[in-house]
Amino acid sequence: MGTAIRKHIKDFAAILVLVAIAAGITLFILVNQKLSAPDWVPVLGKQTYTFKAEFTTAQAVTPGQGQSVNIAGVPVGQVMNATLENGRAIISMELEEKYKGRIYPNATMLLRPKTSLKDMVVTLDPGTPAGGAALAPGDVLPISRTAPDVNFEEFLSVLDADTRDYLVLLINGGGEGLARNGRTLAQVLRELDPFQRNVAKINQYLQKREKNIKRVTTSLSGLLNELGSRNTQLAAFVESSNGALKNFAAQKENIKQTIALLPGALTSTKSALNSIYKTSEISGPTLTNLLPAANGLADAQIAAQGLFNATENDPPHVISDQLTPFAKESVPALELLKSTTGNVVAAGPGLLKFGESLNYGSNSLEAAPPGEVRRRGGDASRHLAPRRRHVALGGEHAERVEPEADAGAGRIDPALAHQADDRLRGVAAPRPDLE
């Protein structure tokens, strides 16, 4: 045999190369087909554990075809078998050993098509420790935690005949609308890509706050239950609110009038605020100027306090023994002054007329050259400007404005003279506090 091999060494080497190539191809196919082999098999052997789940249907599930079990899109095992027990499909899966003890009773499993040819995959959500102790190898996830793939025919079978007809019309209309508008639809889908990314971020944040969302849902449920137990109070509240709204509706005209008056009120308020602002601008410097006087009052008060203390502690009692008798003795003199003041007031009109004549005479002499007053007579007074006279009676001052003389008569209006007389009487009238 060795002689034959040496004679046909080239042929023998070619056969070995072909065998090696075939073995490599076979190994490649087996690896890509995700062949499950015991852990003692070189290269293909892996340590796994069995996990089962109940489904209402195992349609399109084909064991041995490499249908994978995914967690968040990452393959962690594959479907190994599908059997029927008590009218339910039991799907057996082999998961990698590292996921042992990480599947909890609140886990969920969904059958989803990977392609349009119904190449199925099992989507697994392992759950959380809050659901209880982890499932052991061989445990079965109940049918309440699984969901099969829903065919389009099943969806249509739920709809009645009219709804199906309307759906057909909708699809046909959509087809006509999208005809020759593929680029526009592609542009719209591209514009939606940022929106989808933002929605994905929102979902991630919501997933991180799952506990808070559950707490809010629980609190909202408790609130709704409490509101449901107090339907009588809610009905009374609704009726009261209805009555209040009716009253508002009845006062619609008054509300309109009030709103119509608001602009004027706001304008007046604005004007008042402007006046206050101007007043503050004036009062600010004024108060600043009054500060030295206010500061000086402190010294005056201190000095007065000393005077009051000295007067209070003075043995002769100055206030009771000296000031009070002085005030009593001053009463007769004040009464005599009152009667004298009354006589001066009575003589006021005559003195006023005399003062007017004297005033006009002096004005004529000041305004005209010598001899001109006699030639023009009363006409000289028309060139004279009004004068102000200050009359002092009884310690009070009154100011009287003399109007321009009449052009024809050369004398003052009698009505204005009487007004001046009244002002003088008011100034010189007796003061009640002196009686």
C-alpha positions as CSV (number, residue, x, y, z in Angstrom):
1,M,0.0,0.0,0.0
2,G,2.9,2.3,0.8
3,T,4.3,1.5,-2.7
4,A,0.9,2.5,-4.3
5,I,0.8,5.7,-2.3
6,R,4.3,6.6,-3.4
7,K,3.4,5.9,-7.0
8,H,0.3,8.0,-6.8
9,I,1.5,10.6,-4.3
10,K,0.0,13.5,-6.2
11,D,-3.4,11.9,-6.4
12,F,-3.3,11.0,-2.7
13,A,-2.3,14.6,-1.8
14,A,-5.2,16.0,-3.9
15,I,-7.6,13.6,-2.1
16,L,-6.3,14.8,1.3
17,V,-6.8,18.4,0.3
18,L,-10.3,17.8,-0.9
19,V,-11.1,16.0,2.3
20,A,-9.8,18.9,4.3
21,I,-11.8,21.4,2.3
22,A,-14.9,19.3,2.7
23,A,-14.4,19.2,6.4
24,G,-13.9,22.9,6.6
25,I,-17.0,23.6,4.6
26,T,-19.0,21.2,6.7
27,L,-17.8,22.8,9.9
28,F,-18.7,26.2,8.5
29,I,-22.2,25.1,7.6
30,L,-22.8,23.5,11.0
31,V,-21.5,26.6,12.8
32,N,-23.7,29.0,10.8
33,Q,-26.7,26.6,11.2
34,K,-26.2,27.0,15.0
35,L,-26.0,23.3,15.5
36,S,-26.3,22.4,19.1
37,A,-23.9,19.8,20.3
38,P,-22.9,18.4,23.7
39,D,-20.2,20.3,25.5
40,W,-17.7,17.5,24.9
41,V,-17.8,18.0,21.1
42,P,-14.8,20.1,20.0
43,V,-15.6,23.5,18.5
44,L,-19.3,22.9,18.3
45,G,-19.9,21.8,21.9
46,K,-21.5,24.4,24.3
47,Q,-22.8,24.3,27.8
48,T,-26.5,25.0,27.7
49,Y,-29.7,24.4,29.8
50,T,-33.3,23.7,28.7
51,F,-36.1,26.2,29.1
52,K,-39.7,25.7,28.0
53,A,-42.7,28.0,27.4
54,E,-46.4,27.5,26.5
55,F,-47.9,29.1,23.4
56,T,-51.4,29.0,21.9
57,T,-49.8,28.1,18.6
58,A,-46.4,27.1,17.3
59,Q,-47.1,28.1,13.7
60,A,-44.0,28.4,11.6
61,V,-41.8,27.1,14.4
62,T,-39.3,24.7,12.9
63,P,-36.8,23.1,15.3
64,G,-33.3,22.5,14.0
65,Q,-33.4,25.4,11.5
66,G,-31.5,27.7,13.7
67,Q,-34.5,29.8,14.9
68,S,-32.9,31.8,17.7
69,V,-34.0,33.1,21.1
70,N,-33.2,36.8,21.4
71,I,-32.9,39.1,24.4
72,A,-32.9,42.8,23.2
73,G,-32.0,41.6,19.7
74,V,-29.0,39.5,20.9
75,P,-29.1,35.7,20.3
76,V,-28.9,33.8,23.6
77,G,-30.2,30.4,22.5
78,Q,-32.2,28.5,19.9
79,V,-35.4,26.6,19.5
80,M,-34.9,22.8,19.9
81,N,-38.3,21.2,19.9
82,A,-42.1,21.9,19.7
83,T,-44.6,19.5,21.2
84,L,-48.4,19.4,22.0
85,E,-49.6,19.0,25.6
86,N,-53.2,19.4,26.6
87,G,-54.0,21.4,23.5
88,R,-51.2,23.8,23.9
89,A,-47.8,24.1,22.1
90,I,-44.8,23.5,24.3
91,I,-41.6,25.0,22.8
92,S,-38.4,23.8,24.2
93,M,-35.3,26.1,24.0
94,E,-31.7,25.8,24.9
95,L,-30.2,28.9,26.4
96,E,-26.5,29.6,27.1
97,E,-25.3,28.5,30.5
98,K,-24.5,32.1,31.6
99,Y,-28.2,33.0,31.5
100,K,-29.1,30.3,34.0
101,G,-30.9,31.8,37.0
102,R,-31.6,35.0,35.2
103,I,-35.1,34.2,33.9
104,Y,-37.8,35.1,36.3
105,P,-41.6,34.2,36.5
106,N,-42.6,37.7,35.2
107,A,-40.6,37.1,32.0
108,T,-42.5,37.4,28.6
109,M,-41.9,35.6,25.3
110,L,-43.2,36.6,21.9
111,L,-43.1,34.8,18.6
112,R,-42.1,37.2,15.8
113,P,-41.3,36.7,12.1
114,K,-37.8,37.6,11.2
115,T,-38.5,37.7,7.5
116,S,-41.7,37.8,5.3
117,L,-41.1,34.0,4.8
118,K,-42.1,33.5,8.4
119,D,-38.6,32.7,9.6
120,M,-39.5,32.9,13.3
121,V,-37.5,34.1,16.3
122,V,-38.5,34.1,20.0
123,T,-38.2,37.5,21.7
124,L,-37.5,37.0,25.4
125,D,-37.8,39.6,28.2
126,P,-36.1,37.9,31.2
127,G,-38.2,39.9,33.8
128,T,-37.0,41.2,37.1
129,P,-36.4,39.7,40.6
130,A,-39.6,41.4,41.7
131,G,-41.5,38.6,40.0
132,G,-40.1,36.0,42.3
133,A,-37.4,33.3,42.4
134,A,-35.6,32.6,39.1
135,L,-36.9,29.7,36.9
136,A,-34.9,26.5,37.2
137,P,-33.8,24.4,34.1
138,G,-36.8,22.6,32.7
139,D,-39.4,25.0,34.2
140,V,-42.3,26.1,31.9
141,L,-43.3,29.7,31.4
142,P,-47.1,29.8,31.5
143,I,-49.2,30.8,28.5
144,S,-50.3,34.0,30.3
145,R,-46.7,35.3,29.8
146,T,-46.4,34.4,26.1
147,A,-48.0,35.7,22.8
148,P,-47.9,34.0,19.3
149,D,-47.5,35.7,16.0
150,V,-50.7,37.2,14.6
151,N,-51.3,36.6,10.9
152,F,-52.9,39.3,8.7
153,E,-55.7,36.9,7.9
154,E,-56.5,36.6,11.6
155,F,-56.6,40.4,11.9
156,L,-59.0,40.6,8.9
157,S,-61.2,37.8,10.3
158,V,-62.0,40.0,13.4
159,L,-63.4,42.7,11.2
160,D,-67.0,42.6,9.8
161,A,-67.8,42.7,6.1
162,D,-68.4,46.5,6.0
163,T,-65.2,47.3,7.8
164,R,-63.2,45.0,5.4
165,D,-64.8,46.8,2.4
166,Y,-63.8,50.2,3.8
167,L,-60.3,48.9,4.5
168,V,-60.0,47.7,0.9
169,L,-61.1,51.1,-0.3
170,L,-58.6,52.8,2.0
171,I,-55.7,50.6,0.7
172,N,-56.7,51.1,-2.9
173,G,-56.9,54.9,-2.3
174,G,-53.5,54.8,-0.6
175,G,-52.1,52.9,-3.6
176,E,-53.4,55.5,-6.0
177,G,-52.1,58.4,-3.9
178,L,-48.6,56.9,-3.6
179,A,-48.4,56.1,-7.3
180,R,-45.3,57.7,-8.9
181,N,-44.7,59.4,-5.5
182,G,-42.1,57.0,-4.2
183,R,-39.4,59.7,-3.9
184,T,-41.7,61.9,-2.0
185,L,-42.6,59.1,0.4
186,A,-38.9,58.3,0.8
187,Q,-38.2,62.0,1.7
188,V,-41.0,62.0,4.3
189,L,-39.6,58.8,5.8
190,R,-36.1,60.4,6.0
191,E,-37.6,63.4,7.7
192,L,-39.2,61.1,10.3
193,D,-35.8,59.6,11.2
194,P,-34.9,62.4,13.8
195,F,-38.4,62.0,15.3
196,Q,-37.9,58.3,15.7
197,R,-34.5,58.8,17.4
198,N,-36.1,61.2,19.9
199,V,-38.9,58.8,20.6
200,A,-36.3,56.1,21.2
201,K,-34.5,58.3,23.7
202,I,-37.8,59.1,25.4
203,N,-38.5,55.3,25.7
204,Q,-35.1,54.7,27.2
205,Y,-35.6,57.4,29.8
206,L,-39.1,56.0,30.6
207,Q,-37.6,52.6,31.0
208,K,-35.0,53.9,33.4
209,R,-37.9,55.4,35.4
210,E,-40.0,52.3,35.3
211,K,-40.4,52.3,39.1
212,N,-41.5,55.9,39.2
213,I,-44.0,55.3,36.4
214,K,-45.4,52.3,38.3
215,R,-45.7,54.3,41.4
216,V,-47.6,57.1,39.5
217,T,-49.9,54.5,38.0
218,T,-50.6,53.0,41.4
219,S,-51.3,56.4,42.9
220,L,-53.5,57.4,40.0
221,S,-55.5,54.2,40.4
222,G,-56.0,54.9,44.1
223,L,-57.1,58.4,43.3
224,L,-59.6,57.2,40.7
225,N,-60.9,54.6,43.2
226,E,-61.3,57.3,45.8
227,L,-63.2,59.5,43.4
228,G,-65.4,56.6,42.4
229,S,-66.4,56.1,46.1
230,R,-67.3,59.7,46.4
231,N,-69.6,60.1,43.4
232,T,-72.3,61.9,45.5
233,Q,-69.9,64.7,46.5
234,L,-68.6,64.9,42.9
235,A,-72.2,65.2,41.6
236,A,-72.8,68.0,44.1
237,F,-69.6,69.7,43.0
238,V,-70.6,69.5,39.4
239,E,-74.0,71.0,40.1
240,S,-72.5,73.8,42.1
241,S,-70.0,74.5,39.3
242,N,-72.9,74.5,36.9
243,G,-74.8,77.0,39.0
244,A,-71.7,79.3,39.3
245,L,-71.2,79.2,35.5
246,K,-74.9,80.1,35.0
247,N,-74.4,83.1,37.2
248,F,-71.4,84.1,35.2
249,A,-73.4,83.8,32.0
250,A,-76.2,85.9,33.5
251,Q,-73.7,88.6,34.3
252,K,-72.3,88.6,30.8
253,E,-73.4,92.2,30.0
254,N,-72.0,93.5,33.3
255,I,-68.8,91.8,32.7
256,K,-68.7,93.3,29.2
257,Q,-69.3,96.8,30.6
258,T,-66.6,96.2,33.3
259,I,-64.1,95.1,30.6
260,A,-65.0,98.1,28.5
261,L,-64.3,100.4,31.4
262,L,-60.9,98.8,32.1
263,P,-59.0,100.9,29.4
264,G,-60.1,104.2,31.0
265,A,-59.3,102.9,34.5
266,L,-55.9,101.8,33.3
267,T,-55.3,105.2,31.7
268,S,-56.3,107.0,34.9
269,T,-54.1,104.7,36.9
270,K,-51.2,105.3,34.5
271,S,-51.7,109.1,34.9
272,A,-51.9,108.8,38.7
273,L,-48.7,106.7,38.7
274,N,-47.0,109.3,36.5
275,S,-48.1,112.1,38.9
276,I,-46.8,110.0,41.8
277,Y,-43.5,109.6,39.9
278,K,-43.2,113.3,39.4
279,T,-44.1,113.9,43.0
280,S,-41.4,111.5,44.1
281,E,-38.9,113.3,41.9
282,I,-39.8,116.6,43.6
283,S,-40.1,115.2,47.1
284,G,-36.8,113.4,46.9
285,P,-34.7,116.6,46.7
286,T,-37.0,118.4,49.1
287,L,-36.7,115.7,51.8
288,T,-33.0,115.7,51.2
289,N,-32.9,119.4,51.9
290,L,-34.9,118.9,55.0
291,L,-32.4,116.5,56.5
292,P,-30.2,119.2,58.0
293,A,-33.3,120.8,59.6
294,A,-34.4,117.4,60.9
295,N,-31.0,116.7,62.3
296,G,-31.1,120.1,64.0
297,L,-34.5,119.2,65.7
298,A,-32.7,116.6,67.8
299,D,-30.6,119.3,69.4
300,A,-33.7,121.5,69.9
301,Q,-35.6,118.7,71.5
302,I,-32.7,117.9,73.8
303,A,-32.5,121.6,74.8
304,A,-36.3,121.8,75.2
305,Q,-36.3,118.7,77.3
306,G,-33.8,120.3,79.6
307,L,-36.1,123.4,79.8
308,F,-39.1,121.2,80.6
309,N,-37.2,119.3,83.2
310,A,-36.0,122.5,84.8
311,T,-39.5,124.0,84.8
312,E,-41.0,120.8,86.3
313,N,-38.4,120.7,89.1
314,D,-38.5,124.5,89.8
315,P,-39.9,125.0,93.3
316,P,-41.7,128.3,92.5
317,H,-43.7,126.5,89.9
318,V,-43.3,129.0,87.0
319,I,-46.2,127.7,84.9
320,S,-48.9,127.7,87.6
321,D,-47.7,130.8,89.5
322,Q,-46.5,133.1,86.7
323,L,-47.8,132.1,83.2
324,T,-51.4,131.3,84.2
325,P,-52.0,134.7,86.0
326,F,-50.4,136.5,83.0
327,A,-52.8,134.8,80.6
328,K,-55.8,135.8,82.8
329,E,-54.7,139.4,83.0
330,S,-54.2,139.5,79.1
331,V,-57.9,138.8,78.5
332,P,-59.3,142.4,79.0
333,A,-56.5,143.8,76.8
334,L,-57.5,141.3,74.0
335,E,-61.2,142.2,74.3
336,L,-60.3,145.9,73.9
337,L,-58.2,145.0,70.9
338,K,-61.1,143.1,69.5
339,S,-63.4,146.1,69.7
340,T,-60.7,148.3,68.1
341,T,-60.3,145.9,65.3
342,G,-64.0,146.0,64.6
343,N,-63.9,149.8,64.3
344,V,-61.0,149.5,61.8
345,V,-63.0,147.1,59.7
346,A,-66.0,149.4,59.7
347,A,-63.8,152.2,58.4
348,G,-62.2,150.0,55.8
349,P,-64.5,150.9,52.8
350,G,-63.9,154.6,53.2
351,L,-60.2,154.1,53.6
352,L,-60.2,151.9,50.6
353,K,-61.9,154.5,48.4
354,F,-59.5,157.2,49.6
355,G,-56.5,154.9,48.8
356,E,-57.9,154.3,45.3
357,S,-58.1,158.0,44.6
358,L,-54.7,158.6,45.9
359,N,-53.3,155.6,44.0
360,Y,-54.8,156.8,40.7
361,G,-53.5,160.3,41.2
362,S,-50.0,159.1,41.8
363,N,-50.2,156.7,38.8
364,S,-51.3,159.6,36.6
365,L,-48.4,161.8,37.7
366,E,-45.9,158.9,37.1
367,A,-47.3,157.9,33.7
368,A,-47.8,161.3,31.9
369,P,-45.5,164.3,31.4
370,P,-46.3,167.5,33.2
371,G,-49.6,169.1,31.9
372,E,-50.6,166.0,29.8
373,V,-52.9,164.7,32.5
374,R,-54.9,167.9,32.4
375,R,-55.1,167.8,28.6
376,R,-56.2,164.2,28.3
377,G,-58.2,164.1,31.4
378,G,-59.5,160.5,32.1
379,D,-57.8,159.1,29.0
380,A,-54.5,158.9,30.8
381,S,-55.7,156.0,32.9
382,R,-56.2,153.7,30.0
383,H,-52.4,153.5,29.5
384,L,-51.8,152.4,33.1
385,A,-51.0,148.7,33.9
386,P,-52.8,147.0,36.8
387,R,-51.1,147.4,40.2
388,R,-51.0,145.2,43.3
389,R,-51.6,146.8,46.7
390,H,-50.7,145.2,50.0
391,V,-52.8,146.1,52.9
392,A,-51.8,145.2,56.5
393,L,-54.6,145.0,59.0
394,G,-54.4,143.3,62.4
395,G,-51.1,141.6,61.7
396,E,-52.5,139.9,58.5
397,H,-51.6,140.7,54.9
398,A,-54.0,140.9,52.0
399,E,-53.1,141.5,48.4
400,R,-55.4,143.3,46.0
401,V,-55.0,143.4,42.3
402,E,-56.3,146.6,40.7
403,P,-57.6,146.0,37.2
404,E,-57.0,148.3,34.3
405,A,-59.2,151.3,34.5
406,D,-62.3,151.7,32.3
407,A,-61.4,153.4,29.0
408,G,-64.3,155.9,29.2
409,A,-64.9,156.6,32.8
410,G,-61.3,156.6,34.1
411,R,-62.3,154.7,37.3
412,I,-62.3,151.2,38.7
413,D,-65.2,148.8,38.5
414,P,-67.4,149.0,41.7
415,A,-68.0,145.3,41.8
416,L,-64.2,144.7,42.0
417,A,-64.0,147.3,44.7
418,H,-66.6,145.5,46.8
419,Q,-64.8,142.2,46.3
420,A,-61.6,143.8,47.7
421,D,-63.6,145.2,50.6
422,D,-64.9,141.7,51.4
423,R,-61.4,140.3,51.4
424,L,-60.2,143.1,53.7
425,R,-63.1,142.3,56.1
426,G,-62.2,138.7,56.1
427,V,-58.6,139.4,56.9
428,A,-59.4,141.9,59.6
429,A,-62.3,140.0,61.1
430,P,-62.0,139.3,64.8
431,R,-60.4,135.9,65.6
432,P,-62.5,133.7,67.9
433,D,-59.4,132.3,69.7
434,L,-58.8,135.8,71.1
435,E,-62.2,136.1,72.6
